Amino acid sequence: MYPEASDISALIEQAHHIVILQADNPDGDSLGSALALEGILGDMGKEPYLYCGVDMPAHLRYLPGWDRVSNELPSGFDLSIIVDTSSISLFEQAKKTGDLQRVSSKPVVVLDHHQEVENSLDFAKIVCNKPAVATGEIIYELAKQLNWPLNHEAMYAIAVSILSDSLGLMTDATTARSIHVIAELVEQGVKLPEIENLRRALNRKSPSLTRYKGQLLQRVEYHADDRVATVTIPWDEIEKYSPEYNPSVLVLDEMRMTINTAVAIAFKVYSDGKVTGKIRCNYGSPVASKLAEHFGGGGHPYASGFKIQDKTPIADIKAACVAKTIELLNNLKQSNEAV
């Protein structure tokens, strides 16, 4: 039982126009959670509105409803619900446009599962950050506790949310309850093969993108006896290929599947000097969140990211990131050996 549930219910009951916000790094959990809330609130007679400061990545567009997400905040609303983050640093676009200030002027509810990340959304009236494999799992538990309506589309979106952040129920954060929730959704008509077939169909790649993937893999660098794999993606490639697929996501899984590799990191260098890092770790090496936090980011122990905007040269960022990764892996090894 969530003690915040009654207060969340009261705020929703008082509101009619409700904005559901995702951060600037949308993923399967944030989009699935947003769409699930949209379905729930719509069936409650509310008028939900989906917002994200950036366009939905191409690899998420298998989820029906992704095209209802807008990067323009409505002129009037009564309540905002932020899903899948407690970090203000992930709302860069909303800060630039002034949208975040408008959001903070009305009641805000935060639904998140990143307990390792300190809440910096200090304007939020209620923060419900619980141990769960995905924010979608939290929404499902709230729906059960508060008797919220769960139509098929909402349940479908919750399943996508959980399967996305748990990597198919295979991460350390996956609990028996996570699996039970998926089972309950299947019992109520959600078809997991349908989700997977849609995802696979959308993830088919053009010949030019497949060739580019090969070029990226040829540029992968290995460090510290191959324990760390890195690749750097310049702006011209980001600009050319991102409309079709995120270049980082294109190769990270293959990078971390190399023998002896524990951590894979993809750096993207933007035209304004900004550098982002996307981190993926293999099972047994859960250092991603600590690595990202060291550089001002955050995320999960096995998947996280960061961005650096002070125009530090990419060579310096990469060297510092590799050094910190090795330090974290060595500390983890020593800690495991001491047990």
C-alpha positions in Angstrom: 0.0 0.0 0.0 1.3 3.4 -0.9 0.6 6.1 1.8 0.7 8.8 -0.9 -2.2 7.2 -2.7 -5.1 9.1 -1.0 -3.4 12.5 -1.5 -2.7 11.7 -5.2 -6.4 10.6 -5.6 -7.6 13.9 -4.0 -5.5 16.0 -6.3 -6.7 14.1 -9.4 -10.3 14.4 -8.2 -10.0 18.2 -7.9 -8.4 18.5 -11.4 -9.9 18.3 -14.9 -7.1 19.2 -17.3 -4.1 17.1 -16.4 -0.7 17.3 -18.1 1.5 14.1 -18.1 5.2 15.0 -18.5 8.1 12.9 -19.6 11.7 14.1 -19.3 14.0 14.9 -22.3 15.2 11.3 -22.4 12.0 9.3 -23.1 12.2 5.6 -23.0 9.8 2.6 -23.0 9.0 3.1 -19.3 8.3 6.8 -19.5 6.2 6.5 -22.6 4.3 3.4 -21.4 3.6 5.1 -18.1 2.4 8.3 -19.7 0.1 6.4 -22.1 -1.2 4.2 -19.2 -2.1 7.3 -17.2 -3.7 8.9 -20.2 -6.0 5.9 -20.6 -6.8 5.8 -16.8 -7.5 9.5 -16.5 -9.6 9.6 -19.7 -11.8 6.8 -18.4 -12.2 8.8 -15.1 -13.6 11.7 -17.1 -10.5 13.8 -17.0 -8.8 15.5 -20.0 -5.2 14.3 -20.0 -2.5 15.8 -22.2 0.8 14.2 -23.0 4.0 16.4 -23.0 7.7 15.8 -23.7 10.2 18.5 -24.6 11.7 16.4 -27.3 10.3 14.2 -30.1 9.6 10.6 -29.4 12.6 8.5 -30.6 11.9 6.3 -33.6 12.5 3.1 -31.7 9.6 3.8 -29.4 7.0 4.4 -32.1 5.8 0.8 -32.0 3.7 1.8 -29.0 0.2 3.0 -30.1 -0.4 6.5 -29.0 3.2 7.8 -29.2 2.1 10.4 -31.7 -0.2 12.0 -29.2 2.8 13.3 -27.2 3.4 17.0 -27.9 6.3 19.3 -27.1 3.9 22.2 -26.6 2.4 22.7 -23.2 -1.3 23.5 -23.2 -2.5 27.0 -22.3 -4.5 25.9 -19.3 -4.3 22.9 -16.9 -5.0 22.1 -13.3 -2.4 19.5 -12.4 0.7 17.9 -13.7 2.0 14.4 -13.3 5.7 13.8 -14.0 6.5 10.2 -14.7 9.8 8.2 -14.5 12.1 10.9 -13.1 12.7 12.9 -10.0 15.5 15.0 -11.6 15.1 18.6 -12.7 18.2 18.3 -14.9 16.2 16.1 -17.3 13.9 19.0 -18.2 16.3 21.1 -20.1 13.9 21.9 -23.0 11.0 22.7 -20.7 13.3 25.1 -18.8 14.4 26.8 -22.0 10.9 27.5 -23.1 9.6 28.5 -19.7 7.2 25.5 -19.7 8.8 24.1 -16.5 8.1 27.3 -14.6 4.4 27.1 -15.7 4.2 23.5 -14.6 5.7 24.4 -11.2 3.0 27.1 -10.7 0.3 24.4 -10.4 0.1 21.2 -8.2 2.6 18.6 -9.4 2.7 14.8 -8.7 5.9 12.8 -9.3 5.7 9.1 -10.0 9.1 7.5 -10.2 11.1 4.4 -9.3 14.7 5.7 -9.4 15.3 5.6 -5.6 19.0 6.0 -6.0 18.4 9.5 -7.5 17.8 12.4 -5.1 14.6 14.3 -5.8 15.4 17.7 -7.2 11.8 18.6 -8.3 11.3 20.5 -5.1 8.2 22.2 -6.4 6.3 18.9 -6.5 3.4 18.6 -4.1 3.6 14.8 -3.9 6.5 12.5 -4.8 5.7 8.8 -5.0 9.1 7.2 -5.6 8.9 3.5 -4.8 11.1 0.4 -5.2 9.8 -1.1 -8.5 11.3 -2.3 -11.7 9.5 0.4 -13.7 7.2 3.4 -13.1 4.5 1.4 -14.9 4.5 -1.1 -12.0 3.9 1.8 -9.6 1.0 3.0 -11.7 -0.5 -0.5 -11.8 -0.3 -0.7 -8.0 -1.9 2.7 -7.6 -4.7 1.7 -9.9 -5.3 -1.4 -7.8 -5.2 0.5 -4.6 -7.5 3.4 -5.8 -9.8 1.3 -8.0 -8.7 3.3 -11.1 -10.1 1.9 -14.4 -7.7 -0.1 -16.4 -8.7 -0.5 -20.0 -6.9 -2.7 -22.5 -4.7 0.1 -23.9 -3.6 1.2 -20.4 -2.7 -2.4 -19.4 -0.9 -2.8 -22.7 1.1 0.3 -22.0 2.0 -0.8 -18.4 3.2 -4.1 -19.8 5.5 -2.3 -22.3 6.7 -0.1 -19.5 7.7 -3.0 -17.2 9.2 -5.2 -20.0 11.2 -2.2 -21.3 12.9 -1.2 -18.0 13.3 -4.8 -16.9 14.8 -5.9 -20.2 12.2 -8.6 -20.5 12.1 -9.3 -16.7 15.8 -10.1 -16.6 17.4 -7.3 -14.5 18.4 -7.3 -10.9 15.5 -4.9 -10.1 12.9 -7.4 -11.3 11.0 -8.8 -8.4 8.5 -11.6 -7.9 5.9 -8.8 -7.8 7.0 -7.5 -11.2 6.5 -10.9 -12.7 3.1 -11.3 -11.0 2.0 -7.9 -12.4 2.9 -9.1 -15.9 1.0 -12.3 -15.3 -2.1 -10.4 -14.1 -2.0 -8.3 -17.2 -1.7 -11.4 -19.4 -4.7 -12.9 -17.5 -6.6 -9.8 -18.4 -5.9 -10.0 -22.1 -2.5 -8.4 -22.8 -0.7 -10.5 -25.4 3.1 -10.3 -25.0 3.9 -11.8 -28.4 1.9 -8.9 -30.0 4.1 -6.4 -28.2 7.2 -8.1 -29.3 6.1 -8.5 -32.9 5.3 -4.8 -33.1 8.7 -3.9 -31.6 10.6 -6.2 -34.0 8.6 -4.9 -37.0 9.5 -1.3 -36.2 13.1 -2.0 -35.5 13.7 -3.3 -39.0 16.5 -1.1 -40.4 17.2 0.4 -43.8 20.3 -0.9 -45.7 22.0 2.5 -45.2 21.5 2.2 -41.4 22.7 -1.4 -41.3 25.9 -0.3 -43.1 26.3 2.6 -40.7 26.0 0.2 -37.8 28.9 -1.7 -39.2 31.0 1.5 -39.4 30.2 2.3 -35.8 31.2 -1.2 -34.6 34.5 -0.8 -36.5 35.2 2.3 -34.4 34.6 0.7 -31.0 37.5 1.1 -28.7 38.3 -1.2 -25.8 40.0 -0.3 -22.6 41.4 -2.0 -19.5 41.7 -5.6 -20.8 38.4 -5.1 -22.8 36.4 -4.5 -19.7 35.2 -1.1 -21.0 34.0 -0.5 -24.6 33.4 3.0 -26.0 32.3 4.6 -29.2 32.1 8.3 -30.2 29.4 9.6 -32.5 30.0 13.1 -34.0 27.4 15.7 -34.8 27.2 15.1 -38.5 26.2 11.4 -37.9 23.7 12.4 -35.2 22.1 14.8 -37.6 22.0 12.3 -40.5 20.9 9.1 -38.7 18.9 10.1 -35.6 15.7 10.7 -37.5 15.7 7.0 -38.3 17.3 5.5 -35.2 19.4 6.6 -32.2 23.0 5.8 -33.2 23.9 5.0 -29.6 21.1 2.4 -29.2 22.2 1.0 -32.5 25.4 -0.5 -31.2 25.4 -0.6 -27.4 24.0 -4.1 -27.0 26.7 -5.5 -29.4 29.4 -3.6 -27.6 28.6 -5.1 -24.3 28.3 -8.6 -25.7 32.1 -8.6 -26.3 34.0 -11.2 -24.3 35.3 -9.7 -21.0 33.4 -6.4 -21.6 31.5 -5.3 -18.5 30.5 -1.7 -19.5 29.6 -0.1 -22.8 29.5 3.6 -23.3 28.4 5.6 -26.3 29.4 9.3 -26.5 27.5 11.7 -28.7 29.1 15.1 -29.5 26.7 17.8 -30.5 27.3 20.9 -32.6 27.2 23.2 -29.6 29.9 21.2 -27.8 27.5 19.3 -25.6 28.5 15.7 -25.0 26.1 13.0 -23.8 27.0 9.5 -22.6 24.7 6.5 -22.7 25.8 3.6 -20.4 24.9 -0.1 -20.5 26.3 -2.7 -18.1 26.3 -6.5 -18.2 24.9 -8.5 -15.3 27.2 -8.6 -12.3 28.6 -5.1 -13.1 25.9 -2.7 -11.9 27.9 0.5 -12.0 26.0 2.6 -14.5 24.0 4.8 -12.1 27.1 5.6 -10.0 29.1 6.4 -13.2 26.4 8.6 -14.5 25.9 10.4 -11.2 29.7 11.2 -11.1 29.1 13.2 -14.3 25.9 14.8 -13.3 23.5 12.3 -14.7 21.5 9.4 -13.4 19.5 6.2 -14.2 19.6 2.6 -13.3 22.5 0.4 -12.1 22.6 -1.3 -15.5 21.4 1.5 -17.8 21.9 5.2 -17.3 23.3 8.4 -18.9 24.7 11.9 -18.5 25.3 15.1 -20.4 28.1 17.6 -20.1 27.5 21.1 -21.5 30.6 23.1 -20.5 32.4 22.3 -23.8 35.0 20.0 -22.3 36.8 18.3 -25.1 35.5 14.8 -25.9 38.9 13.3 -25.5 39.1 14.6 -21.9 35.5 13.4 -21.1 36.2 10.0 -22.5 39.4 9.6 -20.6 37.8 10.6 -17.3 34.8 8.4 -17.9 36.9 5.3 -18.7 39.1 6.0 -15.6 36.0 6.3 -13.4 34.4 3.2 -14.9 37.6 1.2 -14.1 37.7 2.6 -10.6 34.0 1.5 -10.0 34.6 -1.9 -11.5 37.7 -2.5 -9.3 35.8 -1.3 -6.2 33.0 -3.6 -7.0 35.3 -6.6 -7.4 37.0 -5.8 -4.1 33.6 -5.5 -2.4 32.5 -8.9 -3.8 35.7 -10.6 -2.8 35.4 -9.3 0.8 31.9 -10.8 1.2 
